[in-house]
Amino acid sequence: MTGANDGLQAAGRRSLVDVTIEQLREQLATGTWPVGSKIPSEHELAERLQVGRNTVREAIRVLAHAGMLVSRQGEGTFVRSTSDPAAVLRGVQRSGVRDVLEVRAALEAEAARLAAVRHTPEDIARMRAALAREAEVLAAHPERAGREATVEHDLEFHTAVVDAAHNPALGEIYRYFGASVRESMRTAFGDHEMPEVVIATHAALVDAIESGDPDRAETACRELLAEPTAAVEQLLAAIAARK
């Protein structure tokens, strides 16, 4: 626990909870309260910030939900992390579509390697089922191939590949980046310009994973992802040329 000279200031009258959250987050980020240490009590924080205890309690709840703090019954509140995952995600949201796509590709390539070693028959069946549904949509809507009509099933397929790695942390991170890529591309290009889906390269990835060869799986994954990456590069170049 630190003294009154730790940098906390009165929160003022506007957006009390938000301002309190920011001040507490700053103390955590700068190491005023190290990981594992106990932060000041609600009463003490309320006095320093000149806000109500309910405001402090809500700010602590938000930071606990973000994974920065943890409250222990009868003991107080302790520092779990000095970095705010939400801030990282906000930075991702501000990144360009190419940047996010490159990160997603890195995650998916590693997932493919792991899936080659860890997959189950159920995982392979799930991939092939998602791919079959995607092929049906493409056949029914050839004029919309690879765009809005297949977005849901394509996401199902790629998620199935990542889940076959059987790494929950990788799965959660990928889901976020997968959604970010999709939204970034729609914002930048619109549904009518989304890169087309090629079933053959998707099927080749499933075959590579099923073979049990990590190198082959990674190569197949990168070949698959090279198509949308190249399409994005072309679209970005076209947008830049119009400016």
C-alpha positions as CSV (number, residue, x, y, z in Angstrom):
1,M,0.0,0.0,0.0
2,T,1.3,3.4,-0.9
3,G,1.0,6.9,0.5
4,A,-0.9,10.0,-0.5
5,N,1.9,11.1,-2.9
6,D,1.3,8.2,-5.3
7,G,-0.1,10.5,-8.0
8,L,-3.8,10.1,-7.4
9,Q,-5.8,13.2,-7.9
10,A,-9.4,14.3,-7.2
11,A,-11.6,12.9,-10.0
12,G,-13.7,16.0,-10.5
13,R,-17.4,16.1,-11.2
14,R,-17.7,14.5,-14.7
15,S,-17.8,10.8,-15.6
16,L,-16.7,9.9,-12.1
17,V,-16.5,6.2,-12.7
18,D,-14.6,6.6,-16.0
19,V,-12.1,9.0,-14.5
20,T,-11.6,6.8,-11.5
21,I,-11.0,3.8,-13.7
22,E,-8.4,5.8,-15.7
23,Q,-6.6,6.9,-12.6
24,L,-6.5,3.5,-11.1
25,R,-5.4,2.0,-14.4
26,E,-2.5,4.6,-14.6
27,Q,-1.3,3.6,-11.1
28,L,-1.3,-0.1,-12.2
29,A,0.4,0.6,-15.5
30,T,3.2,2.7,-13.9
31,G,3.9,0.1,-11.3
32,T,2.7,2.1,-8.3
33,W,1.0,-1.1,-7.1
34,P,3.1,-4.1,-8.3
35,V,1.6,-7.4,-9.3
36,G,0.6,-9.4,-6.2
37,S,0.3,-6.3,-4.0
38,K,-2.8,-5.2,-2.2
39,I,-4.2,-1.8,-3.3
40,P,-5.6,0.7,-0.8
41,S,-9.0,0.1,0.6
42,E,-12.2,1.4,-1.0
43,H,-12.5,4.0,1.8
44,E,-8.9,5.2,1.4
45,L,-9.3,5.4,-2.4
46,A,-12.6,7.3,-2.1
47,E,-11.0,9.9,0.1
48,R,-7.9,10.4,-2.1
49,L,-10.0,10.6,-5.3
50,Q,-12.8,12.6,-3.5
51,V,-15.5,10.3,-4.9
52,G,-18.0,8.0,-3.3
53,R,-17.2,4.5,-2.3
54,N,-19.8,3.2,-4.8
55,T,-17.8,4.9,-7.5
56,V,-14.6,3.3,-6.4
57,R,-16.3,-0.1,-6.0
58,E,-17.6,0.1,-9.6
59,A,-14.2,1.1,-10.9
60,I,-12.6,-1.8,-9.2
61,R,-15.3,-4.1,-10.5
62,V,-14.5,-3.0,-14.1
63,L,-10.8,-3.4,-13.6
64,A,-11.3,-6.9,-12.1
65,H,-13.4,-7.8,-15.1
66,A,-10.6,-6.7,-17.3
67,G,-8.2,-9.0,-15.4
68,M,-6.1,-6.3,-13.8
69,L,-7.4,-6.7,-10.2
70,V,-8.8,-9.5,-8.2
71,S,-10.9,-9.2,-5.0
72,R,-10.5,-11.7,-2.2
73,Q,-13.3,-12.1,0.3
74,G,-12.1,-10.7,3.7
75,E,-8.6,-9.9,2.4
76,G,-9.1,-6.9,0.0
77,T,-8.2,-6.3,-3.6
78,F,-4.9,-7.3,-5.2
79,V,-3.1,-6.6,-8.4
80,R,-3.3,-9.4,-11.0
81,S,-1.8,-7.6,-14.0
82,T,-0.4,-4.2,-14.8
83,S,-1.4,-4.3,-18.4
84,D,-5.0,-3.7,-19.6
85,P,-6.1,-6.3,-22.2
86,A,-8.9,-3.8,-23.3
87,A,-6.2,-1.3,-24.2
88,V,-4.5,-3.8,-26.3
89,L,-7.7,-4.7,-28.1
90,R,-8.5,-1.0,-28.7
91,G,-5.1,-0.8,-30.4
92,V,-5.9,-3.7,-32.6
93,Q,-9.2,-2.1,-33.6
94,R,-7.3,1.0,-34.7
95,S,-4.9,-1.1,-36.8
96,G,-5.4,-1.4,-40.6
97,V,-6.9,-4.4,-42.3
98,R,-3.5,-5.6,-43.6
99,D,-2.0,-5.4,-40.1
100,V,-4.8,-7.4,-38.5
101,L,-4.9,-9.9,-41.4
102,E,-1.1,-10.6,-41.0
103,V,-1.6,-11.3,-37.2
104,R,-4.5,-13.6,-37.9
105,A,-2.4,-15.4,-40.5
106,A,0.4,-16.0,-38.0
107,L,-2.1,-17.4,-35.5
108,E,-3.8,-19.6,-38.0
109,A,-0.5,-21.0,-39.4
110,E,0.6,-22.0,-35.9
111,A,-2.8,-23.5,-35.2
112,A,-2.5,-25.6,-38.3
113,R,0.8,-27.0,-37.1
114,L,-0.6,-27.9,-33.8
115,A,-3.8,-29.3,-35.3
116,A,-1.7,-31.7,-37.4
117,V,-0.4,-33.2,-34.2
118,R,-3.4,-32.9,-31.9
119,H,-6.5,-33.3,-34.1
120,T,-9.2,-35.8,-33.4
121,P,-11.5,-37.6,-36.0
122,E,-14.2,-35.3,-34.7
123,D,-12.1,-32.2,-35.6
124,I,-11.6,-33.4,-39.1
125,A,-15.3,-34.2,-39.5
126,R,-16.2,-30.7,-38.3
127,M,-13.8,-29.0,-40.8
128,R,-15.2,-31.1,-43.7
129,A,-18.8,-30.4,-42.7
130,A,-18.2,-26.7,-42.5
131,L,-16.4,-26.8,-45.9
132,A,-19.3,-28.8,-47.4
133,R,-21.8,-26.2,-46.2
134,E,-19.6,-23.5,-47.7
135,A,-19.4,-25.3,-51.1
136,E,-23.2,-25.6,-51.1
137,V,-23.6,-21.9,-50.6
138,L,-21.1,-21.2,-53.4
139,A,-23.0,-23.5,-55.7
140,A,-26.3,-21.8,-54.9
141,H,-25.0,-18.3,-55.1
142,P,-22.1,-18.2,-57.6
143,E,-22.5,-14.5,-58.2
144,R,-21.8,-13.9,-54.5
145,A,-18.9,-16.4,-54.2
146,G,-16.6,-15.7,-51.3
147,R,-18.5,-12.7,-50.1
148,E,-21.4,-12.2,-47.7
149,A,-23.1,-15.5,-48.6
150,T,-20.2,-17.6,-47.4
151,V,-18.9,-15.5,-44.5
152,E,-20.6,-17.5,-41.8
153,H,-19.5,-20.9,-43.1
154,D,-16.0,-19.7,-43.9
155,L,-15.6,-18.5,-40.3
156,E,-16.9,-21.9,-39.1
157,F,-14.2,-23.6,-41.1
158,H,-11.3,-21.5,-39.9
159,T,-12.5,-21.7,-36.3
160,A,-12.7,-25.5,-36.6
161,V,-9.1,-25.5,-37.8
162,V,-7.9,-23.4,-34.8
163,D,-10.0,-25.4,-32.3
164,A,-8.3,-28.6,-33.6
165,A,-5.1,-27.2,-32.1
166,H,-6.7,-27.8,-28.7
167,N,-5.2,-24.6,-27.2
168,P,-7.9,-22.6,-25.5
169,A,-5.8,-19.4,-25.3
170,L,-5.0,-19.5,-29.0
171,G,-8.7,-20.1,-29.7
172,E,-9.8,-17.1,-27.8
173,I,-7.2,-14.8,-29.4
174,Y,-8.0,-16.1,-32.8
175,R,-11.7,-15.5,-32.4
176,Y,-11.1,-11.9,-31.6
177,F,-8.7,-11.4,-34.6
178,G,-11.0,-13.3,-36.9
179,A,-13.9,-10.9,-36.1
180,S,-11.6,-7.9,-36.4
181,V,-10.4,-9.0,-39.8
182,R,-14.0,-9.5,-41.1
183,E,-15.2,-6.1,-39.8
184,S,-12.1,-4.3,-41.0
185,M,-12.5,-5.7,-44.5
186,R,-16.2,-4.9,-44.6
187,T,-15.5,-1.4,-43.5
188,A,-12.7,-0.8,-45.9
189,F,-14.1,-2.6,-49.0
190,G,-17.8,-3.5,-48.5
191,D,-19.3,-6.9,-48.9
192,H,-19.2,-6.8,-52.7
193,E,-15.4,-6.6,-52.7
194,M,-14.6,-9.2,-50.1
195,P,-12.0,-11.7,-51.4
196,E,-13.4,-14.9,-53.0
197,V,-13.3,-18.2,-51.3
198,V,-11.5,-21.1,-53.1
199,I,-12.7,-24.5,-51.9
200,A,-9.7,-26.4,-53.2
201,T,-7.1,-24.7,-51.0
202,H,-9.4,-25.1,-48.0
203,A,-9.8,-28.9,-48.7
204,A,-6.0,-29.1,-49.1
205,L,-5.5,-27.7,-45.7
206,V,-7.8,-30.3,-44.1
207,D,-5.9,-33.1,-46.0
208,A,-2.6,-31.7,-44.7
209,I,-3.8,-31.5,-41.1
210,E,-5.2,-35.1,-41.3
211,S,-1.8,-36.3,-42.6
212,G,-0.3,-35.5,-39.3
213,D,2.6,-33.5,-40.9
214,P,3.0,-30.1,-39.2
215,D,5.2,-28.6,-41.9
216,R,2.7,-29.7,-44.6
217,A,-0.2,-28.3,-42.6
218,E,1.5,-24.9,-42.1
219,T,2.4,-24.7,-45.8
220,A,-1.2,-25.5,-46.8
221,C,-2.4,-22.9,-44.4
222,R,-0.1,-20.2,-45.7
223,E,-1.1,-21.1,-49.3
224,L,-4.8,-20.7,-48.4
225,L,-4.2,-17.4,-46.7
226,A,-2.0,-16.1,-49.5
227,E,-5.2,-15.7,-51.6
228,P,-7.1,-13.3,-49.4
229,T,-3.9,-11.5,-48.5
230,A,-3.2,-10.8,-52.2
231,A,-6.7,-9.7,-52.7
232,V,-6.5,-7.3,-49.8
233,E,-3.2,-5.9,-51.2
234,Q,-4.9,-5.3,-54.6
235,L,-7.9,-3.6,-53.0
236,L,-5.7,-1.4,-50.8
237,A,-3.6,-0.4,-53.8
238,A,-6.8,0.5,-55.8
239,I,-8.1,2.6,-52.9
240,A,-4.8,4.4,-52.6
241,A,-4.8,5.1,-56.4
242,R,-8.2,6.7,-56.2
243,K,-7.1,9.2,-53.5
